[in-house]
Amino acid sequence: MEIAIGLLTSGFQALTGTAATSTAAATAGAAATSGAAAAGSGFSLASLLEGTATVLGAVSAIGAGYADAEMMELQAEDAERQIPLETLQGISRRASIKRELAEAIGDQDTAYAASGVDLSFGTPRVAKKQAFREADYALTSDAGTQETRTARLSERASVFRGRARRARRGGFMDALGLAFSYGADRLERG
């Protein structure tokens, strides 16, 4: 840059004569001073490229944090969407248990009635009570299983949302670390 200014001023001097010499010298001196100031302040193409790389690295770290967070948010939404499905499956299982109970009682009543046994007392009544007891146990067990599964799905969604928050913070912390590292390097150089 200083050479280009020098060449321009010497060409300008040749055209205008010595009257422009003092102006050209002042201009060349100012250009040399600003070039020396830029070199003295540590500004160079290498530091510019390093700063640009640091900014790009910080943006990339933030982007990676957001990408990880988005993946975790999607997994949380998936877990939350499975809760109604689990509820429907539980209702279906309990309806199946009730259907099997009705069929079992109907089969027992038919068998005992065909044999001529009174269904209001004795063995048929005990068998019917036993069938109701087993169905009640199966229904209660299935309801507990459904509650456990839906609670686990809710907990899983909560865990994924927490991981998403940590991923976002981690991206920002990585970016901040890159910026501080760059600043420390610049301070060491002076």
N, C-alpha and C positions, 0 to 999 in steps of 0.2 A: 504494500500500500504506500509506504513511504517512497519507494522507488518510483512508483507511478506518479505520485505528486511531484517528485523531483523532476521527472521527465516533462511533465506538463508545465511546470514553472520555467524550466530552461527553454522550452519551445515558445512559451509566452514572452520570455525576455527577448528572445531573438526577434520576435515580431514587433514588440513595443519599445524596445530599447531599455535604457538603464532606469527610466522613471518607474518602471514596474518592479524593479529589483527589490526595493524595500518591502513592497506589498507581498511579493512572492516569497521573500525570506520569512516574513511574518507568518504567512500561510503555511509554509513548509515547517516552520518551527512549531506552530500549533498542532499540525498533523503529527509531527514527531513526538510532541508532548503527550497527545492523546493516545498514540500507539504505545508509548512507554508506560503510560498510566494503566492501559489495559493489560500490558504484559506484567507490570508490577503488581496488579491486583490479583493475579493468578488466573485470569480469564484466558482460556485457550479452547481450541476445538476439542481437545481431549476432555476437558472438564465439562464442556457443553454436552458432548456425547454421553459422558458418564451421568450427568444430571438427567438427560433425556431417558437413558436406560433405567435410572432409578424411578423416575415417574412412571414409565411403562411397566416396570416390575411391580410398583405399588398398585397400579390400576389392575394388573393381572392378578395380584394377590386378593384384592377386593372382589374381583370377578369370580375367582375360584371359591372364595368364601360364600358368595351368593349362589353359585352353582351347587355347592354342597348343601347349602340351606334349602334350596329349592327341591333337591332330591329328598331331603329329610321331610320337608313339608308334604311332598307327594306321598311318601310312605305313611305319614300320619293321616292324611286324608283317606288313603286306602284302608287303614285300620279302622277308621271311623265309619267307612262305608260297609265294613263287614259286620258291624253291630246289628243293623236291622236284618241283615241276612241271617245272622245267628238267632235272632229273635224269631224269625219266620221258621227256621229249621226246628227250633224248640217247640213252637206251636204244632208243627207237623208231627214231631215225635210224640208229643203228648196226645194228639188226636189219634195217632196210630195205636198208642197204648190203650186208650179208651175203646177204640174199635175192637181190639183184641179181647178186652175184658167183656164187652157185650157179646162177642162171638163165643167166648168160653162159657159164659153164663147161659147163653142160649143153647149151646150144645149140651151142657150139663142138664138143664131143665128138660130138654127134649129126651135125653137118655133116661133120666129118672122117670119122666112121665110115661115113656114107652114101656118101662118096666113095671108100672103100676104103683110106684112109691109116692107117698104123700110128700110134696115139696116144702111144706110149711114147717117141718121139724126134722130132727135127726141128721143123718149123714148129708143129705142134699143141702140143708141149711148151713152146716159147718163148711161144706165145700164152697158154697156161695160166699160166706164170710171170708174164707181164706182167699178166694179170688179177688174180692174187693180190697183186702188188706195188701195183697201183692201189687195190685194195680195202684193203690194209694202210695205205696213205697216207691214204685217205679216213677210215678208222676212227681213226687216230691224230689226224688233223686235227679230226675231230668231238669226240673225247675232250678235246683241248686247248680247243676252243671251249666245250664244256660247263663245264670247270673255270674258264675265264675268266669266263663268264657267272655261275656260282654265286659266284665270288669277288667280282664286282662287286655282286651282290645282297646279299651279306653286308656289304660295305663300305658300300653305300647304307643298309642297316639301322643300321649303327653310326653313320653320319653323322646320320641322323634321330634316333637316341637322344641324341646329343650336342646336337643342336638343341633337343630336348625339355628337357634339363637346363638349357640356357641360357635357354629361354623361362620356365621356372619361376623361375630366379634373377632374370631380368629383371623379372618381375612383383613379386617381393619388393623388388628395388632401386627400382622405380618407387614402390611403397608407402612405402618408407623415405624416398625423396626427398620425397614429399608430406608426410610427418610432419615431416621436418627443416625443410622450407619453412614449414610452419605454425608450428613452434616458433620459427623465426627471426623470423617476422612478429610473434609474440606478444612476443618479447624486445624488438623494436624499439619496440613500443608502450608497453612498460614494465610 
